[in-house]
Amino acid sequence: MAGKFTTRKKLIMLSAAIMENMNYLKESDDLFPQSEMEGKKYGMSVHGYLPDAGSVSQGLVAHPDKAHQVEVTAWLDNYNTAAETDMWDEIENIEDFKKEMVDKRAKKLAREVQLAVIRENVYRSAQVVVTNSVGYDLLGDASSALDELSIVGERVDFQTPKTFSKIARTGANLFLPSDIQKELYEDASLGTYNEAACVKLPGLPILDTTGMASSLTVSGTVKKDASNNILGVSQITTVTGVSGDVIPGVPYTVSGLKVVDEGGVETEQPYVVIPVSEVYYDEDGARQTRTVIPGLRISATGKSWGNPNAHMSATAIGSATVGTATTLTLTPVSGITAGKHYQVGQVRNKKALSFSGQKFKNLPAAKQDNVGVYENVSLKMQSAPEIINGVSYFRIDMPFVARIFDNRQSVTTYLQLD
């Protein structure tokens, strides 16, 4: 005889089912400090920090330098699903619960949350791969770009099922089987290629470049030392389009701007600037969207000023500077053309994405708090009567904050479709 299945256990099961349907978020990290998450409400900002790599001195004499931490800001979001309480109460055991409620509601809630996180993070990369042909080079070049920056840790390669299907036709045997990845991603896993787990992911965007700006300008404040030598440029997050629109996802670059890796080492890899659409909440708590670029922090080559993610010669910075303002003009990455469509994918460190669940207070007159947690997914259930119609309703909320902390840990891929 089946026993009653408690609300808490139902929520834990639902949490697990939701995570099983969010491959983009699996094995993500929780990088925002818990002190930042405590007491936060829907629409409030949370802050994390990227430490710098510091400096290294040869010999026995130490030369302490000032620590530079870069602030990373995101906003607490929430998605929910609701139904009549009677539907919930009719469930008598685990199998019925899974059959009647979990599958559909978990998949719907998971898909909506995952799509929201993808939209905010798939373009948060410092490098790109652009191609007009489907093949293993698309996967290999993207993973190798992370190698160039000495990115350590497990990697995952997200492409659409159609893209992977076309690649597999040229030789599916090149995907190395992995029991671990198969267990984690199930049927979405193809195995590994060039050290990245290859995962089929529906819902990746198609970028339409119609009306894109022919160039972008970004501006920051030049920084100099006491001897008037150029050290670098203050962090840049705003962008302006020239002769067209600033379209989120279109990648641009400028000659001489190159990546500084996470260890503070200057590389020869071109730094790519990609505008992103960012959801935020204004002072009145209203949901807004703006187009920004992930923080661009430029050091003069050889200076390691601040906490840079890019470097450029002091001569080039000086040539772009008038007074204290440094303005760079960026042009589209080779292979990106106006009026075309590109299927977008992403190769990144699994831990590059921070995804954190959150609890918040009950609604007025609602029953007591019930929370189910599985990995990084936190669900909250509340129910309340609707007296006029004599029924009760419940709602399940999934509050979260998600952000790729460091765009150097990600490569965005672009496959031209037309």
Buried (B, 14 or more C-beta within 10 A) or exposed (E): EEEEBEBEEBBBBBBBBBBBBBBBBBBBBBBBEEEBBEEBEBBBEBEBBBEBBBEEEEEEEEEEEEEBEBEBEBBBBBBBBEEBBEEBEEBBEBEBBBEBBBEEBBBBBBBBBBBBBBBBBBBBBBBBBBBEEBBBEBBBBBBBBBEBBEBEEBBBBBBBEEBBBBBBEEEEEBBBEBEEBBEBBEEBBBBBBBBBBBBBBEBBBEBBBEEBBEBBBBBBBBBBEEEEEBBBBBBBEEBEBEEBBBBBBBBBBBEBBBBBBBEBEBBEBBBBBBBBBBBBBEEEEEEEEEBBBBBBBBBBBEBBBBBBBBBBBBEBBEEBBEEEEBBBEBBBBEBBEBEBBBBBBBBBBBBBBBBBBBBBEEEEEBBEEBBBBBBBBBBBBBBBBEEEEEEBBBBBBBBBBBBBBBBBBBBBBBBBEE
